[in-house]
Every structure is written in C-alpha cells, then in structure tokens.
Amino acid sequence: MTSNFKLKVAVIIENDNKIYLQKEKFVSKDEHLWNIVTGSYEATDSGIIETAKRECLEETGLRVEPTGIVHITMIKKPDSLRIYVFMTAKTLSTDFRLPDREEQIRLNESIIEQGWFSKDDINKLEFCSDIVKETLLNYLKDPQIYPFDLINYQDEEIKFL
C-alpha cells in the first residue's frame, strides 16, 4: 500500500441547466484547461460534503449544497493512490469570483477564467482529463445521483475477527 494517498472531491455545480467550469493550469500540462471544482479532503473537514462546500467557496466564491454522488474513480500509480468522489451540488449563490493572485498562490491554484456552460458548450471544450469530461457528459445525458448515505462515517477503526 502506498503512503501517498489522497481523497479528492470533484464537484459538478449546476444552475439553470448549466454547469460551472473553470480554466486552470496544471503542473503536468503546458496550458490552461477546463475543469470542475476539485480539491482534497483535509483532516479538519467533517466529511466530503464539508470538503466540497469549502473547495467551492475557496475556488469560486460560490456557496453550494452538495446533492449526491455521481461517480467514484480510483487512480492508482506506483507511488500514489487518489480516490475522486464526483458529486453534484446546487448553488445557493450564483455570483462567482476569481480568487485574487495572492489567494490563488495560497491555495496552490492558477485559475484564469470561469463561467456557466451548456452541454453543447462542454462538448467543444478541452478538459484537464478525459475522466472529467466523460463524467460530465454522462451525467448530462443520464443524471444518476446516489445518496451520500452510501458513505458510512466512523470515528474509530472497525475491528474484524
């Protein structure tokens, strides 16, 4: 088992049949590409719902209410393991903001553009990963949302016999 493990959220934010996207730079890419809000679970978060709310507010200024799980992806490499929980969220506010440069540096972000996009728009955009684009398009075609109670939070380790 790798010691480099991260639990990540990837949030599909919806408003009036449009999806919020942001164009950002990734270390592994030479250009800015489109993405949904993503971020890592932190030990101070009570769970992934809080992680999603925090990440959306930090990266976009949007207050959201997560509504359910769409997809879970596990990415295993020789030296790391990432589990992405793709979820949906409705907006409680619609006025997004681009974090200023100082805040982006603090958050380790490089976001240059934001907006609300239709399904037709999404088909034409270049995304940071095929997983994100496929998940978005599949969700828009057949929106299956699973309840958060699929995840059982425990404060202590389960002991098996």
Protein Blocks (a to p, Z undefined) as FASTA:
>chain_A
ZZbdcddddddddeehiacddddddfkbcbdcdddddddddfklgbjklmmmmmmmmmno
pacddfbdfbdcddddfkbccdddddddddfbfbdcdddfklmmmnopacfbdcdddfkl
mmmpccfbfklmmmmmmmmmmccdddfklpccdfbdcddZZ
